[in-house]
Amino acid sequence: MNDTTRDRSTGWAEALRRPWTALCAAAAVVLGPAAHTASALMQANAAPLRHAPVPHRRL
Protein backbone atom coordinates (compact mmCIF):
# COMPACT_ATOMS: atom_id res chain seq x y z
CA MET A 1 0.00 0.00 0.00
CA ASN A 2 1.48 3.38 -0.93
CA ASP A 3 1.42 6.55 1.16
CA THR A 4 -1.44 8.15 -0.82
CA THR A 5 -3.80 5.25 -0.17
CA ARG A 6 -2.85 5.17 3.48
CA ASP A 7 -3.44 8.93 3.84
CA ARG A 8 -6.81 8.68 2.11
CA SER A 9 -8.03 5.85 4.35
CA THR A 10 -6.79 7.68 7.44
CA GLY A 11 -8.70 10.78 6.33
CA TRP A 12 -11.93 8.81 6.01
CA ALA A 13 -11.39 7.18 9.39
CA GLU A 14 -10.89 10.58 10.99
CA ALA A 15 -13.92 12.03 9.23
CA LEU A 16 -16.12 9.20 10.45
CA ARG A 17 -15.09 9.88 14.03
CA ARG A 18 -16.16 13.52 13.94
CA PRO A 19 -19.46 14.32 15.66
CA TRP A 20 -20.70 16.48 12.75
CA THR A 21 -20.33 13.58 10.36
CA ALA A 22 -22.48 11.36 12.55
CA LEU A 23 -25.03 14.14 13.04
CA CYS A 24 -25.32 14.81 9.31
CA ALA A 25 -25.65 11.11 8.55
CA ALA A 26 -28.41 10.75 11.14
CA ALA A 27 -30.21 13.82 9.77
CA ALA A 28 -30.05 12.40 6.24
CA VAL A 29 -31.53 9.11 7.41
CA VAL A 30 -34.38 10.85 9.24
CA LEU A 31 -35.10 13.76 6.90
CA GLY A 32 -34.73 11.92 3.60
CA PRO A 33 -37.86 9.77 3.93
CA ALA A 34 -39.73 12.63 5.61
CA ALA A 35 -39.07 14.91 2.64
CA HIS A 36 -40.20 12.21 0.24
CA THR A 37 -43.41 11.66 2.21
CA ALA A 38 -44.09 15.40 2.36
CA SER A 39 -43.62 15.67 -1.40
CA ALA A 40 -46.07 12.81 -2.01
CA LEU A 41 -48.63 14.39 0.32
CA MET A 42 -48.32 17.77 -1.44
CA GLN A 43 -48.91 16.08 -4.79
CA ALA A 44 -51.95 14.27 -3.42
CA ASN A 45 -53.38 17.49 -1.99
CA ALA A 46 -52.83 19.29 -5.30
CA ALA A 47 -54.81 16.70 -7.26
CA PRO A 48 -58.38 17.65 -8.13
CA LEU A 49 -61.03 16.14 -5.91
CA ARG A 50 -63.07 13.32 -7.31
CA HIS A 51 -66.73 13.81 -6.53
CA ALA A 52 -68.95 10.80 -6.09
CA PRO A 53 -72.06 10.82 -8.28
CA VAL A 54 -75.15 12.14 -6.53
CA PRO A 55 -78.00 9.60 -6.50
CA HIS A 56 -80.98 10.62 -8.62
CA ARG A 57 -83.95 11.82 -6.57
CA ARG A 58 -87.53 11.06 -7.47
CA LEU A 59 -89.93 13.96 -7.41
C-alpha positions as CSV (number, residue, x, y, z in Angstrom):
1,M,0.0,0.0,0.0
2,N,1.5,3.4,-0.9
3,D,1.4,6.5,1.2
4,T,-1.4,8.1,-0.8
5,T,-3.8,5.3,-0.2
6,R,-2.9,5.2,3.5
7,D,-3.4,8.9,3.8
8,R,-6.8,8.7,2.1
9,S,-8.0,5.8,4.3
10,T,-6.8,7.7,7.4
11,G,-8.7,10.8,6.3
12,W,-11.9,8.8,6.0
13,A,-11.4,7.2,9.4
14,E,-10.9,10.6,11.0
15,A,-13.9,12.0,9.2
16,L,-16.1,9.2,10.5
17,R,-15.1,9.9,14.0
18,R,-16.2,13.5,13.9
19,P,-19.5,14.3,15.7
20,W,-20.7,16.5,12.8
21,T,-20.3,13.6,10.4
22,A,-22.5,11.4,12.6
23,L,-25.0,14.1,13.0
24,C,-25.3,14.8,9.3
25,A,-25.7,11.1,8.6
26,A,-28.4,10.7,11.1
27,A,-30.2,13.8,9.8
28,A,-30.0,12.4,6.2
29,V,-31.5,9.1,7.4
30,V,-34.4,10.9,9.2
31,L,-35.1,13.8,6.9
32,G,-34.7,11.9,3.6
33,P,-37.9,9.8,3.9
34,A,-39.7,12.6,5.6
35,A,-39.1,14.9,2.6
36,H,-40.2,12.2,0.2
37,T,-43.4,11.7,2.2
38,A,-44.1,15.4,2.4
39,S,-43.6,15.7,-1.4
40,A,-46.1,12.8,-2.0
41,L,-48.6,14.4,0.3
42,M,-48.3,17.8,-1.4
43,Q,-48.9,16.1,-4.8
44,A,-52.0,14.3,-3.4
45,N,-53.4,17.5,-2.0
46,A,-52.8,19.3,-5.3
47,A,-54.8,16.7,-7.3
48,P,-58.4,17.7,-8.1
49,L,-61.0,16.1,-5.9
50,R,-63.1,13.3,-7.3
51,H,-66.7,13.8,-6.5
52,A,-69.0,10.8,-6.1
53,P,-72.1,10.8,-8.3
54,V,-75.2,12.1,-6.5
55,P,-78.0,9.6,-6.5
56,H,-81.0,10.6,-8.6
57,R,-83.9,11.8,-6.6
58,R,-87.5,11.1,-7.5
59,L,-89.9,14.0,-7.4
